[in-house]
Amino acid sequence: MAFEVAVASAINADVNRYTYRAEWCNVHEEYIAGCVEMPYMVRRAKTAPEAIAALVEAVDENVEGMQLTGEQVPPSLCERNFSGKIVVRTSRELHARLALEAEEQRISMNQWIVQKLATRQLDGGFRAFPFD
């Protein structure tokens, strides 16, 4: 496996409320931390906590700069209000297939789609280098 995921969390009132992840990169032989809400912000370090700490500082500076220039600062995931409603557009063929599968399971298509989403395989985390 090329990446090991290490999720870092901080219980510190001084830490901003953005979502941070650190992954070990075998290629670079160091941890690479990324901010989910600001995917262009990454930092590297020898340990996951050092990478996260460097990234938190960089994000704070970036947010401060955005505020000074009047740019819109992205909200953190924890500040977003999710309604629980998702509207999805798909092809007629996929719609028909999902309807058939739901009917075979004797459940509503909405319940079938929720079940499929809830049991999907996770992709392994964020991509430290989204353009690679």
Steps between C-alpha positions, in 0.01 A plus 500: 500500500648833394327706767416439864231730632554668835214722605610767743270683731572773747320593818623855518291816489772674298478254210273605214209272416615370163541131417858374486644167391855373484615212280832323487651524152745222413624694198605805702562307825314755710151590612294728281217690670206645313202716585176356361331840463809654335649222283771734369648523853750220579804469725763227545686385811673200658204431732124529454458743795777725360337501156159583649647775721676660203181481297283651775739796515498538120120480483469763774730732302308429179165575665639823645624604155165414341318710759733796444440493123126443529509150354234254608642261760375143454285379790620198696307177461383521862344842431294376207136407548429177312130446428520126435348553156702433185361552150671278243467507122590183312443323171171326424687170485650533848167622638328192357769266637478652849120478492522131404757426773287680761190310391690170525600595857140602578606843621459852366752625248603770750572236766694293243718794397566594864599139573734491199663828606536391862673172410733630229877453519686810612772624265771529766486868587595829352748533217807691612587573138165539320670574168721189491 
